C-alpha cells in the first residue's frame, strides 16, 4: 500500500499535495471507502464522532476533500458477509480513509474482518488515516495509548516498523507534549515519530518521508 499517516487529516496544502501524488490523479477523479470503526472503540467515543468523520464535519479533513465517490466500509459488519462481496469493493477503490479512535480496537477488527490479511495485495491503494487510524499500522502504540483491552496488549499490526505519537502540543491535549513523547518512546523497542497536526508520514515501498508544515521529531 501507499501510506499517508497523519495526526489530524489533511490539514494543509503540503499534505494534500502528498495525497494527490500518491493517488496519481486529482482527488476529484478518485474513489474512496471510509472506515469509521476505530471511532467506536475508545471509552470517550460517542455516536456523533463516527458521524462527524463520515459527514466531513470533524476537525480532521478527509471525507470533505472532493472525492469522486465515497462509500462506507464498516469492519464489524464484514465477518457477516461473503468475502467475495466486499473484497472487490476494496480492490476497486483508490483510497481507504481511516478514522481515529482506538488503535487496538481497530487492529482487532482489521484482523477479524480479514482486511489486515488483504493489505499486502493492495499495492496501488492509498491508506489515508489520522490518529489511531495511523497508529494501527505500527508495531506498538505504547501502554499510554491503550484504552480498549485486548490479549495483544499495546501491539498493533506492524505494517510499518515505527510507532507514532500524534497530536503533539495540541491545545486541547495538554498531556501531549514533546517531553511526554520522549518518555513514551523510551518504553518502546522500535523507532518512533512524534508529530503534530500539521505533519504526515508518507510511506511508499518502505521509504519514509515526512510531510510537514508544523513540527515533529524522530525519537
SULJO-V499820 format. One record per pair of residues at least 4 apart in sequence whose ideal C-beta (glycine too) atoms are under 6 Angstrom apart, sorted by the first residue. I is the first residue (numbers start at 0). GAP is how many residues later the second one is. Records with the same first field share a line. If there is no record, write none. Layout:
I=GAP / GAP
This chain:
0=118 / 121 / 124 / 126
1=20 / 124 / 202
2=124 / 200
3=14 / 15 / 18 / 124 / 196 / 198
4=124 / 129 / 196
5=124 / 194
6=159 / 160 / 188 / 190
7=52 / 122 / 189
8=51 / 52 / 53 / 121
9=5 / 6 / 51
10=186 / 187
11=186 / 201
13=197 / 199
14=185 / 196
17=184 / 193
21=104
22=7 / 71 / 103
24=4
26=38 / 39 / 40
27=38
28=39
29=37 / 38 / 64
30=37 / 38 / 62 / 63
31=35 / 38 / 63 / 65
32=38 / 40 / 60 / 63
33=20 / 29 / 38 / 63
34=38 / 63
35=14 / 17 / 18 / 63
36=38 / 69 / 72
37=61 / 62 / 63 / 64 / 68 / 94 / 95
38=6 / 10 / 11 / 60 / 62
39=5
40=60 / 61 / 64 / 107
41=59 / 60 / 105
42=104
44=4 / 56
47=4
50=4
51=5 / 6
52=5 / 46
55=7 / 8
59=70
61=35
62=7
74=34 / 38
75=33
77=8 / 35
78=33 / 34
80=4 / 5
82=4
87=4
94=31 / 33
95=31
96=31
97=31 / 35
98=34
99=30 / 31 / 32 / 33
100=31
101=30 / 45 / 46
102=29 / 32 / 33 / 38 / 53
103=44 / 46
104=43
105=26 / 30
106=29 / 49 / 50
107=42
108=4
109=5 / 6
110=5
115=41
128=4 / 5
130=35
133=30
134=6 / 29
135=20 / 21
136=20 / 22 / 23
137=18 / 22 / 25 / 26
138=19 / 51
139=14 / 15 / 23 / 48
140=4 / 13 / 15
141=12 / 42
142=11
143=40
145=8
159=43
160=29
161=29 / 30 / 31
162=25 / 29
163=29
164=16 / 19 / 29
166=6 / 9
167=8 / 10 / 26 / 28
168=27
169=6
174=5
180=13
184=7 / 34
187=4
191=27
192=25
193=23 / 25
194=4 / 21
195=18 / 19
197=15 / 16
198=13 / 15 / 17
199=11
201=7 / 9
202=5
211=4
